[in-house]
Amino acid sequence: MKIRNFVLNIHSIIGIFLGLIFVISGLTGSAIVFREEADRALNQTLMQVTPQPKKASIDRIFDSVQQAYPNLRSPLIRFPKTPEDTYNFGGHLPDENHLEVYVNPYTAKVLGSRVWEGSFIGFMHTLHYTLFLKKPGHMAMGFVAVLLLLTTITGTLLWSGWRNLKIGFKIRWRAPAPLLNYDLHNVGGILTTILLSILAFTGSVIIAAQFLLGGAGQPEAKPLPSQTQTPIALSQLIQKADAALPGGKISYIQFPEDQANKLVIQKRFSEQKTGHFDFSAVEIDRFTGKVLKAEKVLEPNPVFKVLLVIVNLHYGTFGGIFTRILYVFIGLIPAVLLITGLVIWKRRRWLMARGESASQWRAEETQSNRLS
């Protein structure tokens, strides 16, 4: 009995003090399960265009963005995936927020821009991963994920089904309100404990991997070559990259902050087995046109293979549309468990205030079985 009370106290303390964060994480997670589809639907004027016979050159598109946003730092160019998609130029603002600029691939016209964190999906995404506390919030959410995992473990240990399997999976709809609430918490928790545990575990691993693989801090940027030397046209650099790594389709181009003279052209191949990640890349000097590195990666290394599995488990993409829809509903469960858990906690505190032991609760539960 002492062990059970100890587990119950751990479960209650974590649930009460971090329950609201669990709810925020769950609701925002539900909101971003279909983030790409929702983002496109909410921002059609920025992200969708009518296909035309001829596309504008990448040089003209790049110049349009530079003229409209000359102070955009560290741009990342995402190439259109379909004929209806637009170019997406992403870069940092002075306040460290992320600016996205959208360009029509056929006319080179800048369609508009947005601060990522200010968009609906960006707001939900940032709240989910960092609580808008930047790096400290990111680290804190990793710790919260570990505590959520501990909550699911303690909740499983407290499940009434260990004593009576039939009662453990039964909701007695005609029972008194306190016991109905108990059943909703008890059954809802055990039915979702596996998925909630998976989300908690994979979330903590993803955050840990980002810190471990991403390095300890921002690298120091190397100075640009002499101002008398100008970068080679982007279209020519792309031609050199295609010659060094033929085939495939460019997914995005990035300008590394730590090496201002380098350009990285990422490519996607139809036969690759890397999920949403594109590891094939060509590194090229922007000023000399020299190819620094060209690597075709169709399969990730063993570490990234494990990480891909973890990412798919966390995002719910491992089972297609069915698991993604399921994850939307799973994200609502922490809110249900918090409400029902608070009611149970309040009821237990009330019984203790009256000088009654926890056995009174179990006696009421036993009596209600007649209503089953």
C-alpha positions in Angstrom: 0.0 0.0 0.0 2.9 2.4 0.8 4.3 1.7 -2.7 1.0 2.4 -4.4 0.6 5.7 -2.4 4.1 6.7 -3.4 3.4 6.0 -7.1 0.0 7.8 -6.8 1.7 10.9 -5.3 4.3 11.0 -8.1 1.5 10.7 -10.7 -0.6 13.4 -9.0 2.2 15.9 -8.5 3.5 15.7 -12.1 -0.1 15.8 -13.5 -1.1 18.8 -11.4 2.0 20.9 -11.8 2.7 20.1 -15.5 -0.8 19.1 -16.7 -1.3 22.4 -18.4 1.9 22.1 -20.4 0.9 18.5 -21.3 -2.4 20.0 -22.6 -0.7 22.7 -24.6 1.7 20.2 -26.1 -1.1 17.8 -27.0 -3.4 20.5 -28.5 -0.6 22.1 -30.5 0.6 18.7 -31.6 -2.9 17.9 -32.9 -3.0 21.3 -34.7 0.3 20.6 -36.6 -0.3 17.0 -37.6 -1.6 18.3 -41.0 0.6 21.4 -40.9 1.6 21.4 -44.6 -1.9 20.9 -45.8 -3.4 23.4 -43.3 -0.7 26.0 -44.1 -1.3 25.8 -47.8 -5.1 26.1 -47.3 -4.7 29.2 -45.1 -2.1 30.9 -47.3 -3.1 30.1 -50.9 -2.2 33.6 -52.1 1.4 33.1 -51.0 1.9 29.4 -51.7 -0.1 28.6 -54.8 0.0 30.0 -58.3 -1.5 29.1 -61.7 1.1 27.2 -63.8 2.4 28.9 -66.9 4.3 27.6 -70.0 7.6 29.1 -69.0 9.4 29.7 -65.7 11.5 32.7 -64.8 15.2 32.1 -64.3 16.5 31.5 -60.8 18.8 34.5 -61.2 15.8 36.8 -61.8 13.9 35.3 -58.9 16.9 35.7 -56.6 17.4 39.3 -57.7 13.7 40.1 -57.0 14.1 38.9 -53.4 17.4 40.7 -52.9 15.9 44.0 -54.1 12.8 43.6 -51.9 14.7 42.4 -48.8 18.4 43.4 -49.1 19.0 42.8 -45.4 17.7 39.2 -45.3 20.3 37.1 -43.5 21.2 33.5 -44.3 18.6 32.8 -46.9 17.4 29.3 -47.5 15.7 28.8 -50.9 13.0 26.1 -51.0 12.2 25.0 -54.5 8.7 24.3 -55.7 7.6 20.7 -55.4 4.7 20.9 -57.8 3.9 23.2 -60.8 1.4 25.1 -58.5 4.0 25.8 -55.7 6.0 29.0 -55.2 9.6 29.6 -54.2 10.1 30.1 -50.5 13.0 32.2 -49.3 13.7 31.9 -45.6 16.0 34.0 -43.5 16.7 35.4 -40.1 15.4 38.8 -38.8 17.3 40.9 -36.3 15.0 39.7 -33.5 15.9 36.1 -34.4 12.5 35.4 -35.8 12.2 33.7 -39.2 11.0 35.6 -42.3 9.6 33.7 -45.3 9.4 35.4 -48.7 7.3 33.8 -51.4 8.0 34.3 -55.1 6.0 33.3 -58.2 8.2 30.9 -60.2 6.8 32.0 -63.5 6.8 35.8 -63.2 9.5 36.3 -60.5 7.1 38.5 -58.7 7.4 38.7 -54.9 3.9 37.6 -53.7 4.5 38.6 -50.1 6.2 37.6 -46.9 5.4 36.6 -43.4 7.1 36.1 -40.0 6.9 32.3 -39.5 6.3 32.6 -35.8 3.3 34.9 -36.5 1.5 32.5 -38.8 -1.1 30.1 -37.3 1.0 27.0 -38.1 4.2 28.7 -37.1 2.6 29.9 -33.8 1.4 26.4 -33.0 4.7 24.8 -34.0 6.8 27.2 -31.9 4.5 26.9 -28.9 4.7 23.1 -29.2 8.5 22.9 -29.4 9.7 25.9 -27.3 6.8 27.6 -25.6 8.2 30.8 -27.3 11.2 30.6 -24.9 13.6 29.8 -27.7 16.5 27.5 -26.7 15.7 27.3 -23.0 12.1 26.5 -23.9 13.3 23.8 -26.3 15.4 22.2 -23.6 12.5 22.5 -21.1 10.1 20.7 -23.5 12.6 17.8 -23.7 12.4 17.5 -19.9 8.6 17.8 -20.0 8.5 15.0 -22.4 10.5 12.8 -20.0 8.1 13.7 -17.2 5.1 12.9 -19.4 6.6 9.4 -20.0 7.0 9.0 -16.2 3.3 10.0 -15.9 2.2 7.4 -18.3 4.2 4.7 -16.5 2.9 5.6 -13.1 -0.6 5.8 -14.5 -0.3 2.4 -15.9 0.9 1.0 -12.5 -2.2 2.6 -10.9 -4.6 1.1 -13.4 -7.5 -0.7 -11.8 -7.3 -3.5 -14.4 -4.4 -5.1 -12.6 -6.9 -6.0 -9.9 -9.9 -6.7 -12.2 -9.4 -6.8 -15.9 -13.1 -6.4 -16.7 -13.5 -3.3 -14.6 -10.2 -1.9 -15.9 -11.6 -1.5 -19.4 -15.2 -0.6 -18.4 -16.9 2.8 -18.2 -20.0 2.6 -16.0 -22.1 5.3 -17.5 -24.9 4.9 -14.9 -22.5 5.1 -11.9 -22.5 8.3 -9.7 -20.6 11.2 -11.2 -17.4 10.8 -9.2 -17.0 7.2 -10.2 -18.0 7.9 -13.9 -15.2 10.5 -13.9 -12.8 8.0 -12.4 -13.7 5.4 -15.1 -13.1 8.0 -17.9 -9.7 8.8 -16.5 -8.8 5.2 -15.8 -10.0 3.7 -19.2 -8.9 6.8 -21.3 -5.5 6.7 -19.7 -4.8 3.0 -20.3 -6.2 3.0 -23.8 -3.9 5.8 -24.9 -0.9 5.1 -22.7 1.1 3.3 -25.4 0.7 6.2 -27.9 1.3 8.9 -25.3 4.4 7.0 -24.2 5.6 6.8 -27.8 5.0 10.5 -28.3 6.8 11.4 -25.0 9.8 9.2 -25.7 10.3 10.2 -29.3 9.8 13.8 -28.5 12.5 13.8 -25.9 14.9 11.8 -28.2 14.3 14.3 -31.1 15.1 17.3 -28.9 18.2 15.6 -27.5 19.3 14.6 -31.0 18.9 18.2 -32.2 21.2 19.5 -29.5 23.8 16.7 -29.9 23.9 16.8 -33.7 23.4 20.5 -34.0 26.4 21.5 -32.0 26.7 23.6 -28.9 26.1 27.0 -30.5 26.2 29.2 -33.6 29.5 28.9 -35.5 31.4 32.0 -36.2 30.9 33.3 -39.7 34.0 33.5 -41.9 34.5 36.8 -43.8 33.5 37.1 -47.4 36.2 37.3 -50.1 37.3 40.7 -51.3 34.4 43.0 -52.2 36.0 43.4 -55.7 35.0 39.8 -56.3 31.3 39.1 -57.0 29.4 35.8 -56.6 28.9 33.7 -59.8 25.3 33.7 -61.0 23.1 31.2 -59.2 22.0 29.6 -62.5 25.7 28.8 -63.4 26.4 27.3 -60.0 23.3 25.1 -60.4 24.6 23.9 -63.8 28.0 23.0 -62.2 26.1 21.2 -59.4 24.0 19.2 -61.9 27.2 18.2 -63.7 28.8 17.1 -60.5 25.7 15.2 -59.3 23.5 14.5 -62.3 19.8 13.6 -62.0 17.4 14.2 -59.2 15.6 17.4 -58.4 16.8 20.4 -56.4 14.8 20.6 -53.1 16.5 23.6 -51.6 19.7 25.8 -51.6 21.2 27.1 -48.4 23.9 29.7 -47.7 25.8 28.5 -44.6 26.4 31.3 -42.1 29.7 29.8 -40.9 31.1 29.7 -44.5 29.9 32.8 -46.4 31.7 31.7 -49.6 30.0 28.3 -49.8 26.7 27.3 -51.3 25.0 24.0 -50.6 22.5 22.6 -53.2 20.4 19.8 -51.8 18.9 17.3 -54.2 16.1 14.7 -54.0 16.2 11.4 -56.0 13.1 9.3 -56.7 14.9 6.1 -55.5 16.1 7.5 -52.2 14.9 6.0 -48.9 15.3 8.9 -46.5 11.7 10.0 -45.9 11.2 13.7 -45.9 15.0 14.3 -45.6 17.3 15.0 -48.5 20.9 14.1 -47.8 22.3 14.2 -51.3 24.1 17.5 -51.8 26.7 19.5 -53.7 28.9 22.0 -51.9 30.2 24.7 -54.2 32.3 27.9 -53.9 30.1 30.9 -54.8 33.0 33.0 -56.0 35.1 30.5 -57.9 32.6 27.9 -59.0 34.7 25.1 -57.6 32.8 22.0 -56.5 34.0 21.3 -52.9 31.9 18.2 -52.4 29.3 16.1 -54.2 27.6 13.2 -52.5 24.6 11.1 -53.5 22.9 9.6 -50.5 20.1 7.2 -51.1 20.0 5.6 -47.7 20.9 7.3 -44.4 23.6 5.9 -42.1 22.5 3.7 -39.2 22.1 6.5 -36.7 19.8 8.5 -39.0 17.9 5.3 -39.8 16.9 5.1 -36.2 16.2 8.8 -36.1 13.9 8.5 -39.1 11.9 5.8 -37.4 11.6 8.0 -34.3 10.6 11.0 -36.3 7.9 9.0 -38.2 6.6 7.6 -34.8 6.4 11.1 -33.4 4.7 12.7 -36.4 2.4 9.8 -37.0 3.4 9.4 -40.6 4.3 5.7 -40.2 0.8 4.5 -41.1 -0.3 7.1 -43.6 -3.5 9.1 -43.3 -5.0 6.7 -40.7 -2.3 7.2 -38.1 -2.2 11.0 -38.8 -5.9 11.3 -38.1 -5.5 9.1 -35.0 -2.7 11.4 -33.7 -5.1 14.4 -34.0 -7.4 12.8 -31.5 -4.5 11.5 -29.3 -3.5 15.1 -28.9 -6.8 15.9 -27.2 -6.4 13.1 -24.6 -4.1 15.1 -22.2 -6.8 17.7 -21.8 -9.4 15.0 -20.9 -7.0 13.3 -18.5 -6.1 16.6 -16.8 -9.8 17.5 -16.2 -10.8 14.1 -14.9 -7.5 13.8 -12.9 -8.1 17.1 -11.2 -11.6 16.0 -10.3 -10.2 12.8 -8.8 -7.5 14.7 -6.9 -10.1 17.2 -5.5 -12.4 14.4 -4.5 -9.5 12.6 -2.7 -8.5 15.7 -0.9 -12.1 16.3 0.2 -12.3 12.7 1.6 -9.0 13.3 3.5 -10.3 16.6 4.9 -13.3 14.7 6.3 -10.9 12.3 8.0 -11.7 9.4 5.7 -9.1 7.2 4.2 -8.6 6.3 0.5 -10.4 3.0 1.3 -13.6 5.0 1.3 -13.1 5.8 -2.3 -12.5 2.1 -3.1 -15.6 1.2 -1.1 -17.7 3.5 -3.2 -16.2 2.1 -6.3 -17.0 -1.5 -5.2 -20.6 -0.5 -4.4 -21.0 1.0 -7.8 -20.1 -2.2 -9.5 -23.7 -3.3 -8.8 -24.7 -0.6 -11.4 -22.5 -2.2 -14.0 
